[in-house]
């Protein structure tokens, strides 16, 4: 991701475009108070800064919106943010446009978005994957998610940062920023990979399961207590509240006897206590018991009637079956026959058959019984329905009586005393029941322990994959590669102690020279060494980012690298020197190595009379040219 242009939208409706070359060095050479340093603030602001650090003055007075056009993997990205109204440090009004090469004249064609939304889009476009840094458990700070804002630590060097001997990165002097750099730089270096993040997420889930299992196992072990000693303690509590009367502490009981006694105690039910003023309660309880008895009688009668109805249905079905058989041979219609002959085959029989009258009477009797059964069925069903209605009435009366009894208990002081006794006994019964159940619960505790062992084994595997040693190896490998480049380039710039190895210290966020004793940046002398350390560290990081395809923008903004070579009185003069030439030659050499995947934007007083330098100048601000055109003030 590189910058194609910086755009200003004036309050007068005009537009100022500062075009940049990608994959190259871009230089703006000019005098002070022309807006050179503001460019870095605009980049920082458009990349989602929570505050607008552009100084009050000409620029803030005449610009309405700040914008930049980016290019990433051949896609154009235009983003703009409103200049905060007077008296405000920031605004949440932002907009963006994707895929359009032309810079819009009217921001109404863009898509409005909040600052947070803009940061999410840029992070996604850059390829910053889902990530999170969880601080150690003994730290109180919250987790950190690496976003595009964190990449700017390595992409911007302000005028007060580029030659600092105390800080190395952009905004490092601000509160909480050093910790943010330490938390997120391992991700950008690839020390903490996406696979590591997935394993960490799995580890967090497994840890939660382990904690739940351990708590469950501990609860069972706590319930079991000290075994038999716990049981005897519960037995004594039961005796104290009157659940057991035939037990003495002097008796010697075995485990089975204690368990049986405790089981007996759990059968306790609260008893009613009669006292003066409870006549109404006694009456209601008596009536309630009577109605319950009647309800039981009704239930029995319903059950018996339903059983009888089932029997009647069976009898009726059988008789009906026999009648149908007789009807099939016509006996109900042809019953006049000679009793000496068979009515079916007409042969003479040895033993005389019953007369047709007798048979007819039997058949009529059978038919009458069937009709009687048919008549009784509806009557039985009707009787059952009547009994069910009575049952419902009884249940409703019971509910009313129980509600009234409960109300009396609540109002009666004696009932309160009884309730207190019941509560005490109930608590003891509850603890006894819990202990008794623990015997059953403990039978499954082995399965829980086995599951816990499996989870802990998986955690050990993850810890091996995420071991600090392995991460430290990857970290050391990255530092070694970066430090190797730094050491080589320190010789090219002829920095102090360049005969010794230079390295990047990620813990202290500084450059260190490894002499007989480590020499940090702040103990190195002269500004030329300080700016040299900044350049070799930042270019080494960017080269590492590029070679490892890490999601960091491929540009570097440098503000006034010549400041350490000239006194302040030269700020309005074009400057040149051999030492400064060496710095710029170093910058151009690094870009040649990384082209077209690296871009540098320099604002400076320097104006070196060399073709490579003059070709890189995009604008000179030595006359009346400034970032914001002077005619905007007149208009």
C-alpha positions as CSV (number, residue, x, y, z in Angstrom):
1,X,0.0,0.0,0.0
2,X,1.5,3.3,-1.2
3,X,0.3,6.9,-1.5
4,X,-0.6,8.2,-5.0
5,X,-1.6,11.7,-4.0
6,X,-2.4,14.1,-1.1
7,X,-5.5,16.2,-1.6
8,X,-6.8,19.3,0.1
9,X,-10.4,20.5,-0.3
10,X,-10.6,24.2,0.4
11,X,-13.4,26.1,2.1
12,X,-13.5,28.1,-1.1
13,X,-14.5,25.0,-3.1
14,X,-11.2,24.6,-4.8
15,X,-9.0,21.5,-4.7
16,X,-5.2,21.1,-4.2
17,X,-3.6,17.9,-5.4
18,X,0.0,16.9,-4.5
19,X,0.8,13.9,-6.7
20,X,3.4,11.3,-5.6
21,X,5.4,8.6,-7.4
22,X,5.0,5.1,-6.2
23,X,8.1,2.8,-5.8
24,X,10.4,5.8,-5.7
25,X,11.8,8.6,-3.5
26,X,9.6,11.8,-3.5
27,X,11.2,15.0,-2.2
28,X,9.6,18.3,-1.3
29,X,12.3,20.9,-0.8
30,X,11.4,24.2,0.7
31,X,11.7,26.7,3.4
32,X,10.0,26.7,6.8
33,X,6.4,27.6,7.4
34,X,5.3,26.3,4.0
35,X,3.4,23.3,5.3
36,X,5.9,20.6,4.8
37,X,5.5,19.0,8.2
38,X,1.7,19.1,7.9
39,X,1.9,16.4,5.2
40,X,2.9,13.8,7.9
41,X,0.0,15.0,10.1
42,X,-2.4,14.7,7.2
43,X,-1.3,11.1,6.5
44,X,-1.6,10.2,10.1
45,X,-5.1,11.8,10.3
46,X,-6.4,10.2,7.2
47,X,-5.3,6.8,8.4
48,X,-7.7,7.0,11.4
49,X,-6.0,9.1,14.1
50,X,-8.3,9.8,17.0
51,X,-7.3,13.4,16.9
52,X,-6.2,15.9,14.3
53,X,-2.6,17.0,15.1
54,X,-2.4,19.6,12.3
55,X,-1.4,22.9,14.0
56,X,-3.9,25.7,14.1
57,X,-3.0,28.3,11.5
58,X,-3.2,28.9,7.8
59,X,-3.9,25.3,6.9
60,X,-6.7,24.7,9.4
61,X,-8.2,28.0,8.6
62,X,-8.6,27.4,4.8
63,X,-9.0,23.6,4.4
64,X,-12.4,21.9,4.7
65,X,-11.4,18.3,4.0
66,X,-8.1,16.4,4.0
67,X,-7.7,13.4,1.6
68,X,-5.2,10.9,0.3
69,X,-5.3,8.5,-2.6
70,X,-3.8,5.1,-2.0
71,X,-3.0,2.2,-4.3
72,X,-2.8,-1.3,-3.1
73,X,-2.5,-4.4,-5.3
74,X,-3.5,-2.2,-8.3
75,X,-6.7,-1.0,-6.6
76,X,-7.2,2.7,-6.0
77,X,-8.5,3.7,-2.5
78,X,-9.6,7.3,-1.9
79,X,-10.2,8.4,1.7
80,X,-10.9,11.8,3.2
81,X,-11.7,13.3,6.6
82,X,-13.3,16.5,7.6
83,X,-11.2,19.3,9.1
84,X,-12.5,19.5,12.7
85,X,-14.6,22.6,13.4
86,X,-13.0,25.3,15.3
87,X,-12.4,24.3,19.0
88,X,-12.7,20.6,18.3
89,X,-9.8,18.1,18.3
90,X,-11.4,15.7,15.9
91,X,-14.5,14.7,13.9
92,X,-16.1,11.4,13.0
93,X,-17.0,12.5,9.5
94,X,-15.1,10.4,6.9
95,X,-15.7,9.1,3.4
96,X,-14.1,6.7,1.0
97,X,-14.2,5.6,-2.7
98,X,-12.8,2.3,-4.0
99,X,-11.6,1.4,-7.5
100,X,-11.7,4.9,-9.0
101,X,-8.5,6.2,-10.5
102,X,-9.7,9.8,-10.8
103,X,-9.8,11.9,-7.7
104,X,-13.4,13.2,-7.0
105,X,-14.1,16.9,-7.3
106,X,-17.3,16.5,-5.3
107,X,-17.2,14.3,-2.1
108,X,-20.9,13.7,-2.5
109,X,-20.0,10.8,-4.8
110,X,-18.1,9.0,-2.0
111,X,-19.4,6.8,0.7
112,X,-19.8,8.3,4.2
113,X,-18.3,6.3,7.0
114,X,-17.2,6.7,10.6
115,X,-13.5,6.8,11.7
116,X,-13.7,3.3,13.2
117,X,-15.3,2.0,10.0
118,X,-12.6,3.6,7.9
119,X,-9.9,1.9,10.0
120,X,-11.6,-1.5,9.6
121,X,-11.8,-1.1,5.8
122,X,-8.1,-0.1,5.5
123,X,-7.0,-2.9,7.8
124,X,-9.0,-5.4,5.7
125,X,-7.6,-4.1,2.4
126,X,-4.1,-4.2,3.8
127,X,-4.6,-7.9,4.7
128,X,-4.4,-7.6,8.5
129,X,-6.1,-10.9,9.5
130,X,-8.0,-11.5,12.7
131,X,-5.6,-11.3,15.6
132,X,-5.5,-10.5,19.3
133,X,-2.8,-10.1,21.9
134,X,-3.8,-11.2,25.4
135,X,-1.5,-9.8,28.1
136,X,-0.2,-12.1,30.8
137,X,-2.7,-13.1,33.5
138,X,-1.0,-10.9,36.1
139,X,-1.4,-7.8,34.0
140,X,-4.5,-5.6,34.3
141,X,-4.4,-4.0,30.8
142,X,-6.9,-5.1,28.2
143,X,-6.3,-7.2,25.1
144,X,-4.9,-5.5,21.9
145,X,-5.9,-6.1,18.3
146,X,-3.4,-5.1,15.7
147,X,-4.9,-2.7,13.1
148,X,-3.6,-0.4,10.4
149,X,-3.1,2.4,13.0
150,X,-0.4,0.3,14.6
151,X,1.5,0.1,11.3
152,X,2.1,3.8,11.2
153,X,4.7,3.5,14.0
154,X,7.1,2.2,11.3
155,X,5.9,4.5,8.4
156,X,6.2,8.0,9.8
157,X,9.1,10.0,11.2
158,X,8.1,13.5,12.3
159,X,10.5,16.4,12.6
160,X,10.9,15.8,16.4
161,X,11.2,12.0,15.9
162,X,13.7,11.4,13.1
163,X,16.7,12.4,15.0
164,X,15.6,11.6,18.5
165,X,18.0,9.8,20.8
166,X,15.3,8.7,23.2
167,X,12.7,7.2,20.9
168,X,12.9,5.2,17.7
169,X,9.3,4.9,16.4
170,X,6.5,7.3,15.6
171,X,4.5,8.5,18.7
172,X,6.7,6.3,20.9
173,X,7.0,9.2,23.4
174,X,3.2,9.2,24.0
175,X,1.5,7.4,26.9
176,X,0.7,3.7,26.3
177,X,2.2,3.7,22.8
178,X,5.4,1.8,23.7
179,X,3.3,-1.0,25.1
180,X,1.1,-1.0,22.0
181,X,4.2,-1.3,19.8
182,X,5.5,-4.2,22.0
183,X,2.1,-6.0,21.8
184,X,1.6,-5.7,18.1
185,X,5.0,-5.7,16.5
186,X,5.4,-9.5,16.9
187,X,2.3,-9.9,14.7
188,X,3.6,-7.7,12.0
189,X,7.0,-9.5,12.1
190,X,5.2,-12.8,11.8
191,X,6.5,-14.0,15.2
192,X,2.8,-14.6,16.2
193,X,1.2,-16.3,13.2
194,X,-2.5,-16.8,12.4
195,X,-2.1,-20.5,13.3
196,X,-0.8,-19.4,16.7
197,X,-3.8,-17.2,17.2
198,X,-6.1,-20.2,16.4
199,X,-4.2,-22.3,18.9
200,X,-4.5,-19.6,21.5
201,X,-8.2,-19.4,21.0
202,X,-8.5,-23.2,21.4
203,X,-6.4,-23.0,24.5
204,X,-8.7,-20.3,26.0
205,X,-11.7,-22.6,25.4
206,X,-10.0,-25.6,26.8
207,X,-8.9,-23.7,29.9
208,X,-12.5,-22.7,30.5
209,X,-13.6,-26.4,30.3
210,X,-10.8,-27.4,32.6
211,X,-11.8,-24.8,35.2
212,X,-15.4,-26.0,35.0
213,X,-14.4,-29.6,35.5
214,X,-12.0,-28.8,38.3
215,X,-14.7,-26.9,40.0
216,X,-17.2,-29.8,39.6
217,X,-14.6,-32.3,40.9
218,X,-13.8,-30.0,43.9
219,X,-17.4,-29.6,44.7
220,X,-17.9,-33.4,44.8
221,X,-14.8,-33.8,47.0
222,X,-16.0,-31.0,49.2
223,X,-19.4,-32.7,49.5
224,X,-17.8,-36.0,50.4
225,X,-15.8,-34.1,53.0
226,X,-13.8,-36.4,55.3
227,X,-16.1,-39.4,54.7
228,X,-17.3,-41.0,57.9
229,X,-16.4,-37.9,60.0
230,X,-18.7,-35.8,57.9
231,X,-21.5,-38.3,58.2
232,X,-21.3,-38.3,62.0
233,X,-21.3,-34.5,62.1
234,X,-24.5,-34.5,60.0
235,X,-26.1,-37.1,62.3
236,X,-25.4,-34.9,65.3
237,X,-27.0,-31.9,63.6
238,X,-30.0,-34.0,62.9
239,X,-30.3,-34.9,66.6
240,X,-30.0,-31.2,67.6
241,X,-33.0,-30.2,65.4
242,X,-35.1,-33.1,66.5
243,X,-34.9,-35.2,63.3
244,X,-33.5,-38.1,65.3
245,X,-34.3,-38.8,68.9
246,X,-32.8,-42.2,69.6
247,X,-29.2,-41.3,69.0
248,X,-26.5,-40.4,71.5
249,X,-22.9,-39.2,70.8
250,X,-21.7,-41.9,73.2
251,X,-23.0,-44.7,70.9
252,X,-20.5,-46.4,68.6
253,X,-22.0,-46.8,65.1
254,X,-20.5,-48.2,61.9
255,X,-20.8,-46.5,58.5
256,X,-23.9,-48.5,57.5
257,X,-25.8,-47.6,60.7
258,X,-24.9,-43.9,60.2
259,X,-26.1,-44.0,56.6
260,X,-29.3,-45.7,57.5
261,X,-30.0,-43.1,60.3
262,X,-29.3,-40.3,57.9
263,X,-31.6,-41.8,55.3
264,X,-34.3,-42.1,57.9
265,X,-33.8,-38.4,58.8
266,X,-34.5,-37.4,55.2
267,X,-38.0,-38.9,55.5
268,X,-39.0,-36.1,57.8
269,X,-42.2,-34.2,57.0
270,X,-43.3,-31.1,58.7
271,X,-46.0,-31.6,61.3
272,X,-48.9,-29.3,62.3
273,X,-48.8,-27.9,65.8
274,X,-52.1,-27.1,67.4
275,X,-52.3,-24.0,69.6
276,X,-54.8,-21.5,70.9
277,X,-56.4,-19.4,68.2
278,X,-55.9,-22.1,65.6
279,X,-59.4,-23.5,65.6
280,X,-60.1,-22.2,62.2
281,X,-56.9,-23.8,60.9
282,X,-57.9,-27.2,62.5
283,X,-61.3,-27.0,61.0
284,X,-59.9,-26.3,57.5
285,X,-57.4,-29.1,57.8
286,X,-60.1,-31.5,58.9
287,X,-62.4,-30.4,56.0
288,X,-59.4,-30.7,53.7
289,X,-58.7,-34.2,54.9
290,X,-62.4,-35.1,54.5
291,X,-62.5,-33.8,50.9
292,X,-59.3,-35.6,50.1
293,X,-60.9,-38.8,51.3
294,X,-63.9,-38.1,49.2
295,X,-61.7,-37.4,46.3
296,X,-59.9,-40.7,46.8
297,X,-63.3,-42.5,47.0
298,X,-64.4,-40.8,43.8
299,X,-61.1,-41.8,42.0
300,X,-61.7,-45.4,43.1
301,X,-65.3,-45.3,41.8
302,X,-64.2,-43.8,38.5
303,X,-61.6,-46.5,38.2
304,X,-64.0,-49.3,39.0
305,X,-66.7,-48.0,36.7
306,X,-64.3,-47.7,33.9
307,X,-63.2,-51.3,34.5
308,X,-66.8,-52.5,34.5
309,X,-67.5,-50.6,31.3
310,X,-64.6,-52.4,29.7
311,X,-66.1,-55.7,30.8
312,X,-69.5,-54.8,29.5
313,X,-68.0,-53.9,26.2
314,X,-66.3,-57.3,26.1
315,X,-69.5,-59.2,27.0
316,X,-71.5,-57.3,24.5
317,X,-69.0,-57.9,21.8
318,X,-69.1,-61.6,22.4
319,X,-72.9,-61.9,22.5
320,X,-73.2,-59.8,19.4
321,X,-70.7,-62.1,17.7
322,X,-72.8,-65.2,18.6
323,X,-76.0,-63.6,17.4
324,X,-74.4,-62.7,14.1
325,X,-73.4,-66.4,13.7
326,X,-77.0,-67.5,14.3
327,X,-78.3,-64.9,11.9
328,X,-75.9,-66.2,9.2
329,X,-77.7,-69.6,9.2
330,X,-81.2,-68.1,9.4
331,X,-82.3,-69.3,12.8
332,X,-83.8,-65.9,13.7
333,X,-86.1,-66.2,10.7
334,X,-86.9,-69.9,10.4
335,X,-87.5,-71.4,13.8
336,X,-90.6,-73.6,13.0
337,X,-89.5,-77.1,12.4
338,X,-90.2,-80.7,13.4
339,X,-88.2,-81.5,16.6
340,X,-87.8,-85.1,15.4
341,X,-85.8,-84.0,12.3
342,X,-82.7,-81.9,11.9
343,X,-83.7,-78.3,10.9
344,X,-80.6,-78.1,8.7
345,X,-80.5,-81.5,6.8
346,X,-84.0,-82.8,7.6
347,X,-82.7,-86.2,8.7
348,X,-84.4,-88.0,11.5
349,X,-82.6,-87.6,14.8
350,X,-82.3,-90.2,17.6
351,X,-82.7,-87.7,20.4
352,X,-85.5,-85.3,20.1
353,X,-84.4,-81.6,19.7
354,X,-85.7,-78.7,21.7
355,X,-88.9,-77.4,20.4
356,X,-88.9,-74.4,18.1
357,X,-90.6,-72.5,20.9
358,X,-87.8,-73.2,23.3
359,X,-85.2,-72.1,20.8
360,X,-87.1,-69.1,20.0
361,X,-87.4,-68.1,23.6
362,X,-83.6,-68.6,24.0
363,X,-82.9,-66.4,21.0
364,X,-85.3,-63.7,22.2
365,X,-83.6,-63.8,25.6
366,X,-80.3,-63.4,23.9
367,X,-81.5,-60.5,21.9
368,X,-82.9,-58.8,25.0
369,X,-79.6,-59.2,26.8
370,X,-77.9,-57.5,23.9
371,X,-80.3,-54.7,24.0
372,X,-79.8,-54.3,27.7
373,X,-76.1,-54.2,27.3
374,X,-76.5,-51.5,24.6
375,X,-78.7,-49.5,26.9
376,X,-76.3,-49.7,29.8
377,X,-73.2,-48.5,28.0
378,X,-74.4,-44.8,27.6
379,X,-75.6,-44.9,31.2
380,X,-72.2,-46.0,32.4
381,X,-70.4,-43.4,30.4
382,X,-72.8,-40.7,31.7
383,X,-72.1,-41.9,35.3
384,X,-68.3,-41.7,34.7
385,X,-68.7,-38.1,33.4
386,X,-70.7,-37.2,36.5
387,X,-67.9,-38.7,38.7
388,X,-65.3,-36.7,36.8
389,X,-67.2,-33.5,37.5
390,X,-67.4,-34.4,41.2
391,X,-63.6,-35.0,41.1
392,X,-63.0,-31.6,39.6
393,X,-65.2,-30.0,42.2
394,X,-63.3,-31.7,45.0
395,X,-59.9,-30.6,43.5
396,X,-61.1,-27.0,43.3
397,X,-62.3,-27.1,46.9
398,X,-58.9,-28.6,47.9
399,X,-57.1,-25.8,46.1
400,X,-59.3,-23.2,47.9
401,X,-58.8,-24.8,51.3
402,X,-55.1,-25.1,50.8
403,X,-54.8,-21.4,49.8
404,X,-56.7,-20.4,52.9
405,X,-54.6,-22.6,55.2
406,X,-51.4,-21.1,53.7
407,X,-52.8,-17.6,54.3
408,X,-53.5,-18.5,58.0
409,X,-50.0,-19.9,58.4
410,X,-48.6,-16.6,57.1
411,X,-50.6,-14.6,59.5
412,X,-50.3,-16.7,62.6
413,X,-47.2,-16.3,64.8
414,X,-47.3,-19.9,65.7
415,X,-47.1,-20.8,62.0
416,X,-44.0,-18.5,61.7
417,X,-42.4,-20.4,64.6
418,X,-43.2,-23.7,62.9
419,X,-41.8,-22.4,59.7
420,X,-38.5,-21.5,61.4
421,X,-38.3,-25.0,62.8
422,X,-39.1,-26.4,59.4
423,X,-36.4,-24.2,57.8
424,X,-33.8,-25.4,60.3
425,X,-34.8,-29.0,59.8
426,X,-35.0,-28.5,56.0
427,X,-31.5,-27.2,55.9
428,X,-30.1,-30.2,57.8
429,X,-32.2,-32.5,55.6
430,X,-30.8,-30.8,52.5
431,X,-27.2,-31.2,53.7
432,X,-27.9,-34.8,54.5
433,X,-29.5,-35.4,51.1
434,X,-26.5,-33.8,49.4
435,X,-24.1,-36.0,51.3
436,X,-26.1,-39.1,50.5
437,X,-26.2,-38.1,46.8
438,X,-22.5,-37.5,46.8
439,X,-22.0,-41.2,47.1
440,X,-23.8,-41.6,43.8
441,X,-22.1,-38.5,42.3
442,X,-18.7,-39.7,43.2
443,X,-19.3,-42.9,41.2
444,X,-19.0,-40.7,38.1
445,X,-16.1,-38.6,39.3
446,X,-13.6,-41.0,37.7
447,X,-15.1,-40.1,34.2
448,X,-14.7,-36.4,35.0
449,X,-11.1,-37.0,36.1
450,X,-10.4,-38.9,32.9
451,X,-11.9,-36.1,30.8
452,X,-9.8,-33.6,32.7
453,X,-6.6,-35.6,32.0
454,X,-7.5,-35.6,28.3
455,X,-8.0,-31.8,28.3
456,X,-4.8,-31.2,30.2
457,X,-2.9,-33.4,27.7
458,X,-4.2,-31.3,24.8
459,X,-3.3,-28.1,26.6
460,X,0.3,-29.5,27.0
461,X,0.4,-30.1,23.2
462,X,-0.8,-26.6,22.5
463,X,1.7,-25.2,25.0
464,X,4.5,-27.1,23.2
465,X,3.3,-25.6,19.9
466,X,3.0,-22.1,21.5
467,X,6.0,-22.6,23.7
468,X,7.8,-19.4,24.7
469,X,11.0,-21.1,23.5
470,X,9.7,-21.6,20.0
471,X,8.3,-18.1,19.9
472,X,11.5,-16.8,21.3
473,X,13.4,-18.7,18.5
474,X,11.2,-17.1,15.8
475,X,11.6,-13.7,17.5
476,X,15.4,-14.1,17.7
477,X,15.5,-15.2,14.1
478,X,13.7,-12.1,13.0
479,X,15.8,-9.8,15.1
480,X,19.0,-11.5,13.8
481,X,18.0,-10.9,10.2
482,X,17.0,-7.3,10.9
483,X,20.1,-6.7,13.0
484,X,22.3,-8.1,10.3
485,X,21.0,-5.6,7.8
486,X,21.4,-2.8,10.4
487,X,25.0,-3.7,11.1
488,X,25.9,-3.7,7.4
489,X,24.2,-0.4,6.8
490,X,25.8,1.2,9.9
491,X,29.2,0.7,8.1
492,X,27.8,2.3,4.9
493,X,26.8,5.4,6.9
494,X,30.0,5.2,9.0
495,X,28.1,5.4,12.2
496,X,29.8,5.4,15.6
497,X,31.1,2.0,16.7
498,X,30.1,0.5,13.3
499,X,32.8,-2.1,13.7
500,X,30.5,-3.7,16.3
501,X,27.2,-5.3,15.6
502,X,24.1,-3.1,15.6
503,X,20.8,-4.7,16.7
504,X,17.1,-3.9,17.3
505,X,16.0,-4.3,20.9
506,X,12.3,-5.1,20.9
507,X,12.0,-5.0,24.6
508,X,13.3,-1.5,25.0
509,X,12.3,-0.3,21.5
510,X,15.7,1.1,20.7
511,X,18.9,0.4,18.7
512,X,21.8,-1.1,20.6
513,X,25.4,-1.5,19.7
514,X,27.0,-4.6,21.1
515,X,30.4,-3.6,22.2
516,X,32.1,-4.9,25.3
517,X,28.9,-3.7,27.0
518,X,25.6,-2.9,25.2
519,X,25.4,0.8,24.1
520,X,21.8,1.9,23.5
521,X,20.8,4.7,21.1
522,X,20.5,7.3,23.8
523,X,24.2,6.8,24.8
524,X,25.5,7.3,21.2
525,X,26.9,10.7,20.5
526,X,25.9,13.3,17.8
527,X,22.7,13.8,15.8
528,X,24.1,12.1,12.7
529,X,24.4,8.8,14.6
530,X,20.8,9.2,15.9
531,X,19.3,9.8,12.5
532,X,21.4,7.1,11.0
533,X,20.1,4.6,13.6
534,X,16.5,5.6,12.8
535,X,17.1,5.0,9.1
536,X,18.9,1.7,9.3
537,X,16.2,0.3,11.8
538,X,13.2,1.5,9.8
539,X,14.5,0.4,6.4
540,X,15.6,-3.0,7.9
541,X,12.1,-3.4,9.2
542,X,10.5,-2.5,5.9
543,X,12.8,-4.9,4.0
544,X,11.8,-7.6,6.4
545,X,8.1,-6.8,6.0
546,X,8.4,-6.9,2.2
547,X,10.4,-10.2,2.1
548,X,7.9,-11.9,4.4
549,X,4.8,-10.4,2.9
550,X,3.7,-8.8,6.1
551,X,0.6,-6.5,6.2
552,X,2.4,-3.1,6.6
553,X,2.1,-0.1,4.2
554,X,5.1,0.2,1.9
555,X,5.9,3.9,2.5
556,X,8.0,5.9,4.8
557,X,7.5,9.6,5.5
558,X,10.7,11.5,6.7
559,X,10.5,15.0,8.0
560,X,13.7,17.1,7.9
561,X,16.5,14.5,7.9
562,X,19.0,17.4,7.3
563,X,18.2,19.2,10.6
564,X,21.1,17.6,12.5
565,X,23.7,18.9,10.0
566,X,22.8,22.6,10.0
567,X,22.0,25.2,12.7
568,X,18.5,26.6,13.0
569,X,19.5,29.9,11.2
570,X,19.7,28.0,8.0
571,X,16.1,26.9,8.0
572,X,15.2,29.3,5.2
573,X,18.2,28.4,3.1
574,X,18.9,25.6,0.7
575,X,21.4,23.3,2.3
576,X,23.9,20.7,1.1
577,X,26.8,18.8,2.6
578,X,28.8,15.7,2.1
579,X,27.3,14.0,5.2
580,X,23.8,14.9,4.1
581,X,24.6,13.5,0.6
582,X,25.6,10.2,2.3
583,X,22.2,10.1,4.1
584,X,20.2,10.6,0.8
585,X,22.4,8.2,-1.1
586,X,21.6,5.6,1.5
587,X,17.8,6.3,1.1
588,X,18.0,6.1,-2.6
589,X,20.0,2.9,-2.5
590,X,17.4,1.2,-0.2
591,X,14.6,2.2,-2.6
592,X,16.5,0.7,-5.5
593,X,16.8,-2.5,-3.6
594,X,13.1,-2.6,-2.7
595,X,11.5,-1.1,-5.8
596,X,8.8,-1.1,-6.8
597,X,7.5,-2.2,-3.4
598,X,8.7,0.7,-1.4
599,X,8.0,4.5,-1.4
600,X,9.7,7.3,0.5
601,X,8.4,10.8,0.9
602,X,10.9,13.4,2.3
603,X,10.2,17.0,3.2
604,X,13.4,18.9,3.8
605,X,15.5,22.1,3.4
606,X,18.0,20.1,1.5
607,X,18.4,20.8,-2.2
608,X,21.3,18.7,-3.4
609,X,22.6,19.5,-6.8
610,X,22.7,16.0,-8.1
611,X,20.5,14.4,-10.9
612,X,19.2,11.6,-8.7
613,X,18.1,14.2,-6.1
614,X,16.6,16.8,-8.5
615,X,14.7,14.1,-10.4
616,X,13.1,13.0,-7.2
617,X,11.8,16.5,-6.3
618,X,8.1,16.7,-6.9
619,X,7.7,20.3,-5.8
620,X,10.0,23.1,-4.6
621,X,8.6,25.5,-2.0
622,X,11.3,28.2,-2.0
623,X,9.3,31.0,-3.6
624,X,5.7,31.6,-2.8
625,X,4.6,28.0,-3.3
626,X,3.2,26.3,-0.2
627,X,1.0,23.3,0.6
628,X,-2.1,25.6,0.7
629,X,-2.0,28.1,-2.1
630,X,-1.7,31.7,-0.9
631,X,-4.6,32.8,-3.2
632,X,-7.0,30.7,-1.0
633,X,-6.5,33.3,1.7
634,X,-7.4,36.1,-0.7
635,X,-10.4,34.3,-1.9
